[in-house]
């Protein structure tokens, strides 16, 4: 009718391709922004943890317990100890 009936499937496919490409680019941009935000927050948390660790070490030094083991490192049982039944 308007002379474009034979081009409609090709035009529709081209339009859909452009739409999908634009959508994928938008998604990629959003994921990149999210990724950068997450990395920034992780870096900030790492800095805060370092500051906290330094403060804890300073407090421990003030209290005079610098030589004692850190409470975050539990002592492990000796794996070398075996019952007599194991050696038989």
N, C-alpha and C positions, 0 to 999 in steps of 0.2 A: 504494500500500500504506500509506504513512504520511501520505498526503494532500498531499505536497509534490512529487509527480512532475511536475506542470505547471510548477512554479517552478524546477526544477533547472537548466534551461538559463540562465534569467535570473540565478539566484543564482550559478551557475558563472561567468558572464560578469562579474558584479559582483565576485565574489571575485578573479577574475583581474585585473580593472581595479585593485582596491585593491592587490593584490600587486605589479603592475607599477609603480604610482605610488610605493609604498614603496621598491621597488628603485631606481627612478630618483632618488628623494630621497636615498637612501643613497649612490648613485654621485656625485650632485652634491656632497654633503657631503664625500666623500672627495677629489674633484677640487679642491674649494675649499681643503681642508686642504693638499693637495699643492702647489697653486698658491701659497698663502701661504708654505709652507716654501721653495719654489724662489725666490720673490721675496726672502725674508729672506736666503737664502744668497748670492744675487746682490748684494744690498746689502752684505753682509759682505765679499765678494770685492772689491767696488768700493772699500770703505774700506781694505782691505789693499793694493790696488794703489796707492791714493793715498799711503799710508804708505811703500810701497816707492819710489815715484817721488820722494817728498820726501827719503828717505834717500839715494837715488842722487844727487839734485841737491846735497845737503849734502856728500857725499863728493867729487863733482866740484869743488865750490867749494873744498874743503880742498886738493885736488890742484892747483888753479889752472888748470883747463881749462874754466872756466865758459863761455867764449865759443865753444868748439868745438861742432860740430853733434852732436846726439844720435845714438848708433849705431843707433837704431831707425828713423831716417829716411835711407834710402839716397839717394845722389845719382843723379839721373835723367839719361840722355843728352839732348842738345839735339835736340828734334824738328824744329827749323828747318833743320838741316843736310840738304841733299839732294844726291844724286849728280848729275853733269852730265846723265845720261840722263833724269832726271825733268823737267828744265826744257825739254827739246826737244819 
